[in-house]
Amino acid sequence: TRDARGVGTSITHHPDTGASLLGLEIPYWSQVIELLTSFHDQHPLFDYVGWDVAITPEGPLVFEGNHNPSLRGLQFYEPLKARPSFREFCEERGIL
């Protein structure tokens, strides 16, 4: 998580509920990946999307795709451009 100044810190429990985050498995995760991968396979022009997905008792529900996703949270642990596949993706599109 990040504090009010944007400084990162590790936590082990949810700040509101106190529920443990260690070992937490996201329900329906494989279905989320399958759903989004299927969309991208069918619509290759949408090659860079930040998806908002809700996990409901019945399964995943995609409710929005963003053409300009915030990468700040994703880069908390490792810069994405340090990953060869992401760097290549960005270089192909002139992003880096």
Residue pairs with C-beta under 8 A, 6 or more apart in sequence:
1 8
1 9
1 10
1 11
1 15
2 8
2 9
2 76
3 9
8 76
11 21
12 20
12 21
12 22
13 19
13 20
13 21
14 20
14 21
26 32
26 55
27 55
28 55
28 59
28 60
31 59
31 60
32 53
32 55
32 60
35 60
35 62
36 51
36 53
36 62
39 46
39 62
40 46
40 47
40 49
46 65
47 89
47 93
48 67
48 69
48 89
48 93
49 65
49 66
49 67
49 69
50 65
50 66
50 68
50 69
50 70
51 62
51 64
51 65
51 66
52 62
52 63
52 64
52 65
52 66
53 60
53 61
53 62
53 63
54 60
54 61
54 63
55 61
71 80
74 80
80 86
80 87
81 87
81 90
81 96
87 96
89 95
90 96
